[in-house]
Amino acid sequence: MSGEDVFMDEVQPSYFKIREFQFDSGEKIRDAPVEYRTTVKPSSEDMDNAVIYIHGWSGDCSSVRRIAALTGPGGALEDFPIISISSLGSPGSASPSTTSMGKDFPEYTILDMVNFQRQFLNERFGIRRVKGVIGTSMGGFQALQWAVEYPDEMEFLMPLVTSWRVRGINYALFSYMNHLIEEDPELRASRRPERALSLASMLMYLHGLSREYYHGLDNAELESSMMDMGSEGSLMDPYDVIWRNRAAMKHDLSGKLERIRARTLIFGVNQDRYFPPELDVIPMAQLIPGAELVLFDSECGHLGVNEIGKYNELVASFIGGD
């Protein structure tokens, strides 16, 4: 079995409730559900040196499979407890859909998402400082925010295919998705806007992979893939999407990255169309004190993050401080 198979087949999601969570706006929710996975039994009290994995925009706690080559047998993270949490606003944890609050669910920020994870770790495991935080894409927004706001709470930081701010095409995509959904007559009539959600998902699909990848598909394959993504997207909750996009659109750590004290290893993909290295990870590495940067090629573009296992030895050396 691969490391991914071991993690996904043998470790099932666990659930916890935060007694009361207060948003940065002052609003509060009680008994906030948290969905999470760990590579140790959830009852374990031995959570020293925990490494936190934070998923991207459309993921959940199972998205830790993206780094399975690092967490599985022989991986750089094999000996560390891994905790992967479904983020605030994502189904499984407290969100408009999971709480049935819909549009009455408080709007949240990236900082709220970080504080949600921190409060969970403290209440569930008594953890106040972790070995490291790894974040992919929007999870990287959270990892960076965590390192900026609470610089003494982690030893290392690994932002993967991400940025310290949302600008340009990313802002436009999030904004356009919200326009599609919010202006749909079905939503205004308090019904699920399935068509708008489907189109929004198709739009995301068209940017997730490299131009070379799309060019390698024949038109029938491309159409089929678009329709599959649209079908999956139509099942999303509209307010989960809208609130998550609004949080992402406000993400901007300009002028704050110098606060980071954690040893930092950044990964970027040259063909990433969401976060082109020259616009995002390269300048970010220059702004974070002592940061190391790894760039690699992948026809999978943004999703090339799944190939991070080929840098297992480098990650092991980085974590060991060699």
GIVEN-V292708 format. One record per backbone hydrogen bond with DSSP energy under -0.5 kcal/mol. NH is the residue of the N-H (numbers start at 1). CO is the residue of the C=O. E is the energy in kcal/mol with one decimal. If there is no record, write none. Layout:
# GIVEN-V292708
NH_CO_E ; NH_CO_E
This chain:
# GIVEN-V292708
6_2_-2.2 ; 7_3_-2.3 ; 8_4_-2.9 ; 9_5_-2.7 ; 10_6_-2.0 ; 11_7_-1.5 ; 12_10_-0.7 ; 14_36_-3.2 ; 16_34_-1.8 ; 18_32_-2.9 ; 21_29_-2.9 ; 23_21_-0.5 ; 23_27_-3.2 ; 26_23_-2.0 ; 29_21_-2.1 ; 31_19_-2.0 ; 32_18_-2.0 ; 34_16_-2.7 ; 36_14_-2.2 ; 37_84_-2.5 ; 39_82_-1.3 ; 44_41_-2.7 ; 47_45_-1.6 ; 50_47_-1.1 ; 51_81_-2.9 ; 52_132_-2.7 ; 53_83_-2.5 ; 54_134_-2.8 ; 55_85_-0.5 ; 59_56_-1.2 ; 63_60_-2.3 ; 64_61_-1.1 ; 65_62_-1.8 ; 66_63_-2.3 ; 67_64_-1.9 ; 68_65_-1.8 ; 70_67_-1.8 ; 71_67_-1.5 ; 72_68_-2.4 ; 75_72_-2.6 ; 77_70_-3.1 ; 78_75_-1.6 ; 80_77_-1.9 ; 83_51_-2.6 ; 84_37_-2.8 ; 85_53_-1.0 ; 86_35_-3.0 ; 87_85_-0.5 ; 89_94_-3.4 ; 90_87_-2.3 ; 93_90_-1.8 ; 94_33_-2.0 ; 99_95_-2.1 ; 100_97_-0.6 ; 101_96_-0.6 ; 102_96_-2.2 ; 104_101_-2.3 ; 105_102_-1.9 ; 113_109_-1.8 ; 114_110_-2.0 ; 115_111_-2.8 ; 116_112_-2.2 ; 117_113_-1.6 ; 118_114_-2.5 ; 119_115_-2.6 ; 120_116_-2.0 ; 121_117_-2.5 ; 122_118_-2.0 ; 123_119_-2.8 ; 124_120_-3.2 ; 125_121_-1.6 ; 126_121_-0.5 ; 126_122_-1.1 ; 127_121_-2.2 ; 130_153_-2.8 ; 131_50_-2.2 ; 132_50_-1.1 ; 133_156_-1.7 ; 134_52_-3.2 ; 135_158_-1.8 ; 136_54_-2.2 ; 137_160_-2.6 ; 139_136_-2.9 ; 140_137_-0.7 ; 141_137_-1.1 ; 142_138_-1.4 ; 143_139_-2.4 ; 144_140_-2.6 ; 145_141_-2.4 ; 146_142_-2.8 ; 147_143_-2.1 ; 148_144_-2.0 ; 149_145_-2.9 ; 150_146_-2.6 ; 153_150_-2.0 ; 155_130_-0.8 ; 155_131_-1.2 ; 156_131_-1.7 ; 157_263_-2.8 ; 158_133_-2.6 ; 160_135_-3.1 ; 161_267_-2.3 ; 166_251_-2.2 ; 167_165_-0.6 ; 170_167_-1.2 ; 171_167_-0.7 ; 172_168_-2.5 ; 173_169_-2.6 ; 174_170_-2.3 ; 175_171_-2.6 ; 176_172_-2.8 ; 177_173_-2.6 ; 178_174_-2.0 ; 179_175_-2.3 ; 180_176_-2.5 ; 181_177_-2.0 ; 182_178_-3.2 ; 183_179_-2.0 ; 184_181_-1.2 ; 187_184_-0.5 ; 188_184_-1.8 ; 189_185_-1.2 ; 190_187_-2.2 ; 191_186_-3.1 ; 194_192_-1.9 ; 197_193_-2.5 ; 198_194_-2.4 ; 199_195_-2.5 ; 200_196_-2.3 ; 201_197_-1.9 ; 202_198_-2.1 ; 203_199_-2.1 ; 204_200_-1.7 ; 205_201_-2.0 ; 206_202_-1.6 ; 207_204_-1.6 ; 208_204_-0.9 ; 208_205_-0.6 ; 209_205_-0.6 ; 210_299_-1.4 ; 214_210_-1.8 ; 215_211_-2.3 ; 216_212_-1.4 ; 217_214_-1.5 ; 222_218_-2.4 ; 223_219_-2.5 ; 224_220_-2.3 ; 225_221_-2.4 ; 226_222_-2.4 ; 227_223_-2.3 ; 228_224_-2.3 ; 229_225_-2.3 ; 230_226_-2.3 ; 231_227_-2.4 ; 232_228_-2.1 ; 233_229_-2.6 ; 234_230_-1.9 ; 235_232_-1.3 ; 236_233_-1.8 ; 241_237_-1.8 ; 242_238_-2.7 ; 243_239_-2.3 ; 244_240_-1.8 ; 245_241_-2.5 ; 246_242_-2.3 ; 247_243_-2.1 ; 248_244_-2.2 ; 249_245_-2.6 ; 250_246_-1.0 ; 250_247_-0.6 ; 251_248_-1.6 ; 253_164_-2.6 ; 256_253_-2.3 ; 257_253_-0.7 ; 259_256_-2.2 ; 260_257_-1.7 ; 263_155_-2.0 ; 265_157_-2.5 ; 266_292_-3.1 ; 267_159_-2.1 ; 268_294_-2.4 ; 270_296_-2.5 ; 272_269_-2.1 ; 279_276_-1.9 ; 280_276_-1.8 ; 282_277_-2.4 ; 283_277_-0.5 ; 284_280_-2.3 ; 285_281_-2.3 ; 286_282_-1.3 ; 287_283_-1.1 ; 287_284_-0.6 ; 288_284_-1.4 ; 289_287_-0.6 ; 291_288_-2.1 ; 292_264_-2.7 ; 294_266_-2.8 ; 296_268_-1.7 ; 301_298_-1.8 ; 302_208_-0.7 ; 303_208_-1.1 ; 303_300_-1.7 ; 304_301_-2.2 ; 305_302_-1.2 ; 306_303_-1.9 ; 307_304_-2.4 ; 308_305_-1.7 ; 310_307_-1.9 ; 311_308_-2.3 ; 312_309_-1.7 ; 315_311_-2.6 ; 316_312_-2.6 ; 317_313_-2.3 ; 318_314_-2.4 ; 319_315_-2.9 ; 320_316_-2.1 ; 321_317_-0.6 ; 321_318_-0.8 ; 322_317_-2.1
